[in-house]
Amino acid sequence: MSASPTQHDTPSDDPVEKIVPYMPLVLPVAGGVLIFLLAFIAVFMA
């Protein structure tokens, strides 16, 4: 018979899981910066 996989009680060190709680703050700020940069480029090129 094959052995069942062992369960680890230690939390994983996944970098994505560390970032997820900050997403509600990071995404709007990044979107605002992106919109500002695109508007600046459009005005500068006009």
PyMOL Python script that loads the backbone (N, CA, C, O; Angstrom):
from pymol import cmd

cmd.read_pdbstr("""\
ATOM      1  N   MET A   1       0.833  -1.183   0.000  1.00  0.00           N
ATOM      2  CA  MET A   1       0.000   0.000   0.000  1.00  0.00           C
ATOM      3  C   MET A   1       0.881   1.252   0.000  1.00  0.00           C
ATOM      4  O   MET A   1       1.989   1.254   0.538  1.00  0.00           O
ATOM      5  N   SER A   2       0.374   2.281  -0.599  1.00  0.00           N
ATOM      6  CA  SER A   2       1.137   3.533  -0.618  1.00  0.00           C
ATOM      7  C   SER A   2       0.865   4.334   0.648  1.00  0.00           C
ATOM      8  O   SER A   2      -0.232   4.295   1.204  1.00  0.00           O
ATOM      9  N   ALA A   3       1.855   5.040   1.078  1.00  0.00           N
ATOM     10  CA  ALA A   3       1.718   5.851   2.292  1.00  0.00           C
ATOM     11  C   ALA A   3       0.953   7.127   1.971  1.00  0.00           C
ATOM     12  O   ALA A   3       1.113   7.713   0.901  1.00  0.00           O
ATOM     13  N   SER A   4       0.125   7.543   2.909  1.00  0.00           N
ATOM     14  CA  SER A   4      -0.628   8.783   2.706  1.00  0.00           C
ATOM     15  C   SER A   4       0.313   9.980   2.875  1.00  0.00           C
ATOM     16  O   SER A   4       1.273   9.913   3.644  1.00  0.00           O
ATOM     17  N   PRO A   5       0.042  11.061   2.167  1.00  0.00           N
ATOM     18  CA  PRO A   5       0.928  12.232   2.296  1.00  0.00           C
ATOM     19  C   PRO A   5       0.851  12.820   3.701  1.00  0.00           C
ATOM     20  O   PRO A   5      -0.220  12.901   4.303  1.00  0.00           O
ATOM     21  N   THR A   6       1.989  13.218   4.196  1.00  0.00           N
ATOM     22  CA  THR A   6       2.022  13.778   5.549  1.00  0.00           C
ATOM     23  C   THR A   6       1.551  15.220   5.524  1.00  0.00           C
ATOM     24  O   THR A   6       1.837  15.960   4.583  1.00  0.00           O
ATOM     25  N   GLN A   7       0.837  15.613   6.549  1.00  0.00           N
ATOM     26  CA  GLN A   7       0.349  16.984   6.673  1.00  0.00           C
ATOM     27  C   GLN A   7       1.361  17.817   7.444  1.00  0.00           C
ATOM     28  O   GLN A   7       1.845  17.399   8.496  1.00  0.00           O
ATOM     29  N   HIS A   8       1.675  18.977   6.927  1.00  0.00           N
ATOM     30  CA  HIS A   8       2.618  19.870   7.594  1.00  0.00           C
ATOM     31  C   HIS A   8       1.833  20.932   8.351  1.00  0.00           C
ATOM     32  O   HIS A   8       0.920  21.547   7.799  1.00  0.00           O
ATOM     33  N   ASP A   9       2.187  21.145   9.610  1.00  0.00           N
ATOM     34  CA  ASP A   9       1.507  22.150  10.416  1.00  0.00           C
ATOM     35  C   ASP A   9       2.139  23.531  10.266  1.00  0.00           C
ATOM     36  O   ASP A   9       1.572  24.521  10.727  1.00  0.00           O
ATOM     37  N   THR A  10       3.291  23.607   9.635  1.00  0.00           N
ATOM     38  CA  THR A  10       3.936  24.903   9.468  1.00  0.00           C
ATOM     39  C   THR A  10       3.320  25.635   8.282  1.00  0.00           C
ATOM     40  O   THR A  10       3.031  25.010   7.261  1.00  0.00           O
ATOM     41  N   PRO A  11       3.114  26.944   8.395  1.00  0.00           N
ATOM     42  CA  PRO A  11       2.555  27.684   7.257  1.00  0.00           C
ATOM     43  C   PRO A  11       3.569  27.767   6.122  1.00  0.00           C
ATOM     44  O   PRO A  11       4.780  27.754   6.343  1.00  0.00           O
ATOM     45  N   SER A  12       3.044  27.851   4.910  1.00  0.00           N
ATOM     46  CA  SER A  12       3.936  27.913   3.758  1.00  0.00           C
ATOM     47  C   SER A  12       4.565  29.302   3.661  1.00  0.00           C
ATOM     48  O   SER A  12       4.015  30.284   4.160  1.00  0.00           O
ATOM     49  N   ASP A  13       5.712  29.365   3.016  1.00  0.00           N
ATOM     50  CA  ASP A  13       6.421  30.624   2.827  1.00  0.00           C
ATOM     51  C   ASP A  13       6.181  31.169   1.419  1.00  0.00           C
ATOM     52  O   ASP A  13       7.101  31.671   0.774  1.00  0.00           O
ATOM     53  N   ASP A  14       4.947  31.065   0.956  1.00  0.00           N
ATOM     54  CA  ASP A  14       4.601  31.531  -0.376  1.00  0.00           C
ATOM     55  C   ASP A  14       4.579  33.061  -0.395  1.00  0.00           C
ATOM     56  O   ASP A  14       3.841  33.665   0.384  1.00  0.00           O
ATOM     57  N   PRO A  15       5.363  33.701  -1.258  1.00  0.00           N
ATOM     58  CA  PRO A  15       5.365  35.173  -1.264  1.00  0.00           C
ATOM     59  C   PRO A  15       4.032  35.769  -1.697  1.00  0.00           C
ATOM     60  O   PRO A  15       3.704  36.888  -1.303  1.00  0.00           O
ATOM     61  N   VAL A  16       3.257  35.040  -2.502  1.00  0.00           N
ATOM     62  CA  VAL A  16       1.959  35.556  -2.936  1.00  0.00           C
ATOM     63  C   VAL A  16       1.010  35.675  -1.752  1.00  0.00           C
ATOM     64  O   VAL A  16       0.253  36.641  -1.664  1.00  0.00           O
ATOM     65  N   GLU A  17       1.040  34.706  -0.840  1.00  0.00           N
ATOM     66  CA  GLU A  17       0.154  34.747   0.320  1.00  0.00           C
ATOM     67  C   GLU A  17       0.499  35.897   1.259  1.00  0.00           C
ATOM     68  O   GLU A  17      -0.361  36.356   2.010  1.00  0.00           O
ATOM     69  N   LYS A  18       1.736  36.365   1.228  1.00  0.00           N
ATOM     70  CA  LYS A  18       2.118  37.507   2.063  1.00  0.00           C
ATOM     71  C   LYS A  18       1.599  38.820   1.484  1.00  0.00           C
ATOM     72  O   LYS A  18       1.368  39.774   2.227  1.00  0.00           O
ATOM     73  N   ILE A  19       1.413  38.879   0.163  1.00  0.00           N
ATOM     74  CA  ILE A  19       0.995  40.106  -0.509  1.00  0.00           C
ATOM     75  C   ILE A  19      -0.527  40.254  -0.523  1.00  0.00           C
ATOM     76  O   ILE A  19      -1.032  41.377  -0.542  1.00  0.00           O
ATOM     77  N   VAL A  20      -1.263  39.145  -0.514  1.00  0.00           N
ATOM     78  CA  VAL A  20      -2.714  39.165  -0.690  1.00  0.00           C
ATOM     79  C   VAL A  20      -3.436  40.105   0.282  1.00  0.00           C
ATOM     80  O   VAL A  20      -4.354  40.795  -0.161  1.00  0.00           O
ATOM     81  N   PRO A  21      -3.093  40.181   1.570  1.00  0.00           N
ATOM     82  CA  PRO A  21      -3.834  41.108   2.456  1.00  0.00           C
ATOM     83  C   PRO A  21      -3.683  42.579   2.076  1.00  0.00           C
ATOM     84  O   PRO A  21      -4.522  43.395   2.458  1.00  0.00           O
ATOM     85  N   TYR A  22      -2.643  42.932   1.341  1.00  0.00           N
ATOM     86  CA  TYR A  22      -2.411  44.330   0.968  1.00  0.00           C
ATOM     87  C   TYR A  22      -3.034  44.702  -0.374  1.00  0.00           C
ATOM     88  O   TYR A  22      -2.953  45.859  -0.787  1.00  0.00           O
ATOM     89  N   MET A  23      -3.654  43.741  -1.065  1.00  0.00           N
ATOM     90  CA  MET A  23      -4.198  44.006  -2.392  1.00  0.00           C
ATOM     91  C   MET A  23      -5.256  45.115  -2.416  1.00  0.00           C
ATOM     92  O   MET A  23      -5.242  45.917  -3.350  1.00  0.00           O
ATOM     93  N   PRO A  24      -6.175  45.208  -1.440  1.00  0.00           N
ATOM     94  CA  PRO A  24      -7.162  46.309  -1.506  1.00  0.00           C
ATOM     95  C   PRO A  24      -6.527  47.693  -1.440  1.00  0.00           C
ATOM     96  O   PRO A  24      -7.161  48.667  -1.845  1.00  0.00           O
ATOM     97  N   LEU A  25      -5.320  47.811  -0.953  1.00  0.00           N
ATOM     98  CA  LEU A  25      -4.635  49.101  -0.930  1.00  0.00           C
ATOM     99  C   LEU A  25      -3.699  49.275  -2.121  1.00  0.00           C
ATOM    100  O   LEU A  25      -3.582  50.369  -2.673  1.00  0.00           O
ATOM    101  N   VAL A  26      -3.038  48.198  -2.511  1.00  0.00           N
ATOM    102  CA  VAL A  26      -2.024  48.292  -3.560  1.00  0.00           C
ATOM    103  C   VAL A  26      -2.657  48.515  -4.930  1.00  0.00           C
ATOM    104  O   VAL A  26      -2.155  49.325  -5.710  1.00  0.00           O
ATOM    105  N   LEU A  27      -3.741  47.820  -5.238  1.00  0.00           N
ATOM    106  CA  LEU A  27      -4.318  47.922  -6.577  1.00  0.00           C
ATOM    107  C   LEU A  27      -4.851  49.317  -6.901  1.00  0.00           C
ATOM    108  O   LEU A  27      -4.545  49.827  -7.979  1.00  0.00           O
ATOM    109  N   PRO A  28      -5.636  49.966  -6.024  1.00  0.00           N
ATOM    110  CA  PRO A  28      -6.088  51.328  -6.360  1.00  0.00           C
ATOM    111  C   PRO A  28      -4.938  52.332  -6.474  1.00  0.00           C
ATOM    112  O   PRO A  28      -4.958  53.203  -7.343  1.00  0.00           O
ATOM    113  N   VAL A  29      -3.949  52.212  -5.607  1.00  0.00           N
ATOM    114  CA  VAL A  29      -2.809  53.134  -5.677  1.00  0.00           C
ATOM    115  C   VAL A  29      -2.045  52.923  -6.981  1.00  0.00           C
ATOM    116  O   VAL A  29      -1.677  53.889  -7.650  1.00  0.00           O
ATOM    117  N   ALA A  30      -1.810  51.677  -7.340  1.00  0.00           N
ATOM    118  CA  ALA A  30      -1.102  51.392  -8.589  1.00  0.00           C
ATOM    119  C   ALA A  30      -1.922  51.862  -9.792  1.00  0.00           C
ATOM    120  O   ALA A  30      -1.361  52.375 -10.760  1.00  0.00           O
ATOM    121  N   GLY A  31      -3.235  51.694  -9.738  1.00  0.00           N
ATOM    122  CA  GLY A  31      -4.089  52.172 -10.824  1.00  0.00           C
ATOM    123  C   GLY A  31      -4.053  53.679 -10.952  1.00  0.00           C
ATOM    124  O   GLY A  31      -3.998  54.210 -12.061  1.00  0.00           O
ATOM    125  N   GLY A  32      -4.085  54.380  -9.814  1.00  0.00           N
ATOM    126  CA  GLY A  32      -4.011  55.839  -9.849  1.00  0.00           C
ATOM    127  C   GLY A  32      -2.697  56.332 -10.421  1.00  0.00           C
ATOM    128  O   GLY A  32      -2.674  57.281 -11.205  1.00  0.00           O
ATOM    129  N   VAL A  33      -1.607  55.697 -10.036  1.00  0.00           N
ATOM    130  CA  VAL A  33      -0.294  56.085 -10.571  1.00  0.00           C
ATOM    131  C   VAL A  33      -0.234  55.822 -12.069  1.00  0.00           C
ATOM    132  O   VAL A  33       0.301  56.635 -12.824  1.00  0.00           O
ATOM    133  N   LEU A  34      -0.779  54.691 -12.500  1.00  0.00           N
ATOM    134  CA  LEU A  34      -0.760  54.365 -13.925  1.00  0.00           C
ATOM    135  C   LEU A  34      -1.581  55.370 -14.728  1.00  0.00           C
ATOM    136  O   LEU A  34      -1.143  55.813 -15.791  1.00  0.00           O
ATOM    137  N   ILE A  35      -2.774  55.739 -14.231  1.00  0.00           N
ATOM    138  CA  ILE A  35      -3.610  56.719 -14.927  1.00  0.00           C
ATOM    139  C   ILE A  35      -2.902  58.072 -14.988  1.00  0.00           C
ATOM    140  O   ILE A  35      -2.929  58.742 -16.021  1.00  0.00           O
ATOM    141  N   PHE A  36      -2.266  58.476 -13.880  1.00  0.00           N
ATOM    142  CA  PHE A  36      -1.542  59.747 -13.870  1.00  0.00           C
ATOM    143  C   PHE A  36      -0.402  59.736 -14.884  1.00  0.00           C
ATOM    144  O   PHE A  36      -0.209  60.712 -15.608  1.00  0.00           O
ATOM    145  N   LEU A  37       0.342  58.659 -14.939  1.00  0.00           N
ATOM    146  CA  LEU A  37       1.453  58.591 -15.886  1.00  0.00           C
ATOM    147  C   LEU A  37       0.965  58.606 -17.334  1.00  0.00           C
ATOM    148  O   LEU A  37       1.569  59.259 -18.184  1.00  0.00           O
ATOM    149  N   LEU A  38      -0.122  57.893 -17.617  1.00  0.00           N
ATOM    150  CA  LEU A  38      -0.654  57.894 -18.976  1.00  0.00           C
ATOM    151  C   LEU A  38      -1.174  59.271 -19.359  1.00  0.00           C
ATOM    152  O   LEU A  38      -0.969  59.711 -20.490  1.00  0.00           O
ATOM    153  N   ALA A  39      -1.849  59.965 -18.432  1.00  0.00           N
ATOM    154  CA  ALA A  39      -2.333  61.316 -18.713  1.00  0.00           C
ATOM    155  C   ALA A  39      -1.161  62.273 -18.920  1.00  0.00           C
ATOM    156  O   ALA A  39      -1.209  63.125 -19.808  1.00  0.00           O
ATOM    157  N   PHE A  40      -0.114  62.142 -18.113  1.00  0.00           N
ATOM    158  CA  PHE A  40       1.064  62.996 -18.266  1.00  0.00           C
ATOM    159  C   PHE A  40       1.714  62.782 -19.633  1.00  0.00           C
ATOM    160  O   PHE A  40       2.117  63.742 -20.289  1.00  0.00           O
ATOM    161  N   ILE A  41       1.812  61.544 -20.051  1.00  0.00           N
ATOM    162  CA  ILE A  41       2.401  61.244 -21.362  1.00  0.00           C
ATOM    163  C   ILE A  41       1.533  61.824 -22.472  1.00  0.00           C
ATOM    164  O   ILE A  41       2.056  62.377 -23.440  1.00  0.00           O
ATOM    165  N   ALA A  42       0.205  61.705 -22.344  1.00  0.00           N
ATOM    166  CA  ALA A  42      -0.699  62.220 -23.374  1.00  0.00           C
ATOM    167  C   ALA A  42      -0.600  63.739 -23.480  1.00  0.00           C
ATOM    168  O   ALA A  42      -0.589  64.278 -24.587  1.00  0.00           O
ATOM    169  N   VAL A  43      -0.527  64.436 -22.351  1.00  0.00           N
ATOM    170  CA  VAL A  43      -0.412  65.897 -22.372  1.00  0.00           C
ATOM    171  C   VAL A  43       0.954  66.310 -22.906  1.00  0.00           C
ATOM    172  O   VAL A  43       1.059  67.276 -23.661  1.00  0.00           O
ATOM    173  N   PHE A  44       1.987  65.594 -22.523  1.00  0.00           N
ATOM    174  CA  PHE A  44       3.343  65.933 -22.965  1.00  0.00           C
ATOM    175  C   PHE A  44       3.501  65.735 -24.473  1.00  0.00           C
ATOM    176  O   PHE A  44       4.203  66.507 -25.128  1.00  0.00           O
ATOM    177  N   MET A  45       2.854  64.706 -25.028  1.00  0.00           N
ATOM    178  CA  MET A  45       2.985  64.415 -26.452  1.00  0.00           C
ATOM    179  C   MET A  45       2.088  65.318 -27.303  1.00  0.00           C
ATOM    180  O   MET A  45       2.327  65.455 -28.502  1.00  0.00           O
ATOM    181  N   ALA A  46       1.067  65.933 -26.712  1.00  0.00           N
ATOM    182  CA  ALA A  46       0.114  66.743 -27.491  1.00  0.00           C
ATOM    183  C   ALA A  46       0.708  68.076 -27.914  1.00  0.00           C
ATOM    184  O   ALA A  46       0.037  68.870 -28.573  1.00  0.00           O
TER     185      ALA A  46
END
""", "prot")
cmd.dss("prot")
cmd.show_as("cartoon", "prot")
cmd.util.cbc("prot")
cmd.orient("prot")
